[in-house]
Amino acid sequence: MIITRILILFLSIFANFFYTQKIGIISDINPQMGYVVFKGEFFNEKPILEKDVDYNFIKFIENHFQSKNIQTEQFYSNHFTDYKMFYESKSAILDLKKICSENNFSKIILVLKNTQYIDVNDPMLIYENLNHELGFETHKKTPTRALLYGNFKIYVYDFSSNKLNLIINKVYIVHRFKQPLFDKNSFDLQNDEPQKKFSSELEQRFIEKFDKIK
């Protein structure tokens, strides 16, 4: 009888441990980082070039938590949008709580396209119609300058506290490099230095913001 009770207690603790180590991920962005070149002459101009680079933001999130022995699972839903998180947060929290309960998630990370712009002069509007919500842009006239943009927001719902946190509200980071980033004729990248630089800064920001959640 005593051994049975100890076994039940052990299994309960073991199951609870794994329950607290499972994080759901909901995303509606293109997780692949993009590389974009503009002429740099007009605010609303179309890009000269836009293509993928070898970096996937959702894969980074998964790998980051797996390195900490925390299980992740992508949960596919078109029910959640940036608009819903902001204007219908009470309803969203109820829905997220239900998803956590049904799927044994301790937290849910939501990476959602930005849909709220200040006005027609909002600098993020230039990225609205691109194929990549995450990427870095360069300009034809300034070949050593690049800008990391993230036209998305990251929310984290915590099941234990029943709270929804906005941890990243768009991304805008400028950096100057020593050498031109692209070939002046084809606009193809010369190397993967900007990709590595910007992905590292984005990852560091995500980890710092996520770890601050109480």
Disulfide bonds with the S-S distance in Angstrom:
none
